[in-house]
Amino acid sequence: MFISSAFAQTAPAAAASGDWMSSITGMLPLVLMFVVLYFVMIRPQMKKQKEHRAMIEALAKGDEVATAGGLLGKVTKLSEGYLSLEIAPGVEVQLQRSAIVQVLPKGAINTAK
């Protein structure tokens, strides 16, 4: 009625020829957003996790550390997943290795008060 039959028959052919181009153009912003997200958020987080894992594995007896809960102390014993931390003379607590957030410089904690 409003569209001639000749024009209606050529419309699918015209749409099919530019279909792949329009689908690529439509997906481009999504791909671009994922690339930006990867470099801004995912990659730095993975780097930080790798550094933390290396720090945890390098812990040694006598290291002075800070925990996620705010405790400061000296490592006295190490096992596979746990460590003992001396937080005061004669006071030791057992913690998971992953609770350690920072290794402090030697002598940073004065426990002999």
Legacy VTK file of the C-alpha trace (Angstrom):
# vtk DataFile Version 3.0
C-alpha trace
ASCII
DATASET POLYDATA
POINTS 113 float
0.000 0.000 0.000
2.405 2.687 1.105
5.543 0.885 -0.057
5.868 -0.233 -3.626
6.514 -3.939 -4.099
9.783 -3.326 -5.990
11.227 -1.227 -3.147
10.104 -3.741 -0.533
11.863 -6.569 -2.364
15.217 -4.747 -2.510
15.250 -3.656 1.159
16.451 -7.003 2.626
19.245 -7.236 0.036
20.452 -3.729 0.872
20.311 -4.446 4.607
22.250 -7.712 4.222
25.149 -6.075 2.373
25.772 -3.551 5.179
24.778 -5.884 7.993
28.264 -6.982 9.012
29.503 -3.408 9.019
26.678 -2.231 11.236
27.195 -5.116 13.662
30.920 -4.341 13.942
30.162 -0.649 14.429
27.590 -1.529 17.093
30.017 -3.754 19.011
32.968 -1.350 18.823
31.956 0.779 21.849
31.456 -2.363 23.954
34.884 -3.725 23.021
36.478 -0.338 23.634
34.865 -0.102 27.084
36.183 -3.564 28.012
39.722 -2.651 26.916
39.651 0.542 28.973
38.216 -1.346 31.971
40.987 -3.938 31.699
43.799 -1.379 31.715
42.241 0.891 34.357
40.891 -1.642 36.877
41.685 -5.291 36.222
45.378 -5.125 35.328
46.453 -2.939 38.316
44.469 -5.168 40.700
46.165 -8.300 39.341
49.578 -6.630 39.727
48.784 -5.683 43.333
47.671 -9.257 44.133
50.868 -10.649 42.619
53.017 -8.289 44.723
51.084 -9.205 47.903
51.468 -12.935 47.180
55.232 -12.471 46.677
55.488 -10.541 49.963
53.577 -13.268 51.854
55.794 -16.012 50.416
58.962 -14.069 51.301
58.065 -13.689 54.992
60.801 -14.921 57.300
61.216 -15.417 61.029
62.139 -12.098 62.658
60.351 -9.873 60.128
58.374 -6.998 61.602
54.931 -6.752 60.031
51.589 -4.929 60.142
48.326 -6.880 59.891
44.986 -6.025 58.317
43.564 -5.593 61.828
46.203 -3.036 62.780
48.440 -5.261 64.915
52.171 -4.692 64.721
54.578 -7.421 65.695
57.497 -9.697 64.929
57.114 -13.040 63.168
58.228 -15.856 65.472
56.988 -19.023 63.734
55.968 -19.807 60.179
53.878 -22.653 58.784
52.172 -23.269 55.442
49.108 -21.037 55.949
49.653 -19.511 59.390
52.257 -17.629 61.361
52.835 -16.659 64.982
53.246 -12.979 65.680
54.783 -11.582 68.873
52.843 -8.389 69.595
54.375 -7.773 73.053
57.092 -9.521 75.072
55.690 -12.972 75.869
52.416 -12.384 73.956
51.984 -14.299 70.703
48.983 -14.561 68.412
48.456 -16.920 65.512
47.311 -15.385 62.208
46.713 -16.403 58.642
49.519 -15.353 56.346
47.062 -13.431 54.175
46.310 -11.083 57.110
49.739 -9.485 56.695
49.485 -6.261 54.712
52.962 -4.776 55.104
56.493 -5.772 56.062
58.005 -3.000 58.155
61.688 -1.960 58.213
63.813 -3.628 60.895
63.619 -1.770 64.207
60.330 -0.046 63.368
58.620 -1.681 66.361
59.983 -1.084 69.827
58.687 -4.076 71.845
61.147 -3.771 74.739
59.330 -1.113 76.811
LINES 1 114
113 0 1 2 3 4 5 6 7 8 9 10 11 12 13 14 15 16 17 18 19 20 21 22 23 24 25 26 27 28 29 30 31 32 33 34 35 36 37 38 39 40 41 42 43 44 45 46 47 48 49 50 51 52 53 54 55 56 57 58 59 60 61 62 63 64 65 66 67 68 69 70 71 72 73 74 75 76 77 78 79 80 81 82 83 84 85 86 87 88 89 90 91 92 93 94 95 96 97 98 99 100 101 102 103 104 105 106 107 108 109 110 111 112
